[in-house]
């Protein structure tokens, strides 16, 4: 999913307990309209994994 550092309407704030592994370096929001469908080789940077309640 796309992660933004700017709060947007309908975005989900990713609190520290939202992360099952890793985490964002600053206050962040997930954009439900920004779902990525790319190949794993294309992803060069990731923050971690969120818990199941986030999705």
Secondary structure, DSSP 8 states (H G I E B T S, - for coil): -EEESS--TT-EE--GGGEEEE--SS--EEETT------GGG-----EEE-GGG-
